[in-house]
Amino acid sequence: MNIRTQVLLWGAQRISAMVLALCVVVHLVTIIYAVRNGLSAAEILGRTRGNVAWASFYVLFVAAVAVHAPIGLRAILSETLGWRGRSPDIAVLVFGVLLALWGWRAVYAVFVA
């Protein structure tokens, strides 16, 4: 892998980490608020269903995960298993696409359901 690609992956990993940090904090604060106020699952879904702001937030959250996790997994596969070449790149790309699709499917289900 050339230096430019490594720099781009490094940058994507760091930027997605920053987005994830913010998203995790917002997500945890929301969970704590819901639990402390005794909201049921039905009440939570009632507040999130059709809410474009929450859907957008979770679409961003899923996108950050779909970028961050495969890059980290690629490094782990390379360092621990010595897996190099194009095949680990393809495997983690497929993994990232699947993460995005599964996550966005969940967001859609909560937004529409």
JOHUCOR-V141834 format. One line per field, one symbol per residue. ss: DSSP state (H for helix, E for strand, L for the rest). psi: psi as a letter, one per 20 degrees, with the letter a starting at -180 (. if undefined). burial: # if it has 16 or more other C-alpha atoms within 10 Angstrom, else .. Layout:
ss->???
psi->???
burial->???
This chain:
ss->LLHHHHHHHHHHHHHHHHHHHHHHHHHHHHHHHHHHLLLLHHHHHHHHLLLHHHHHHHHHHHHHHHHHHHHHHHHHHHHHHLLLLHHHHHHHHHHHHHHHHHHHHHHHHHHHL
psi->prggggggggghggghhgggggggggggggggggghjkprhghghhhhpjohghggghggggggghggghgghggghgghikorahghggghggggggggggghgggghhhh.
burial->........#..##..##.##..#.....................#..##....##..##############.##..#..........##..##.##..##..##..##.##..
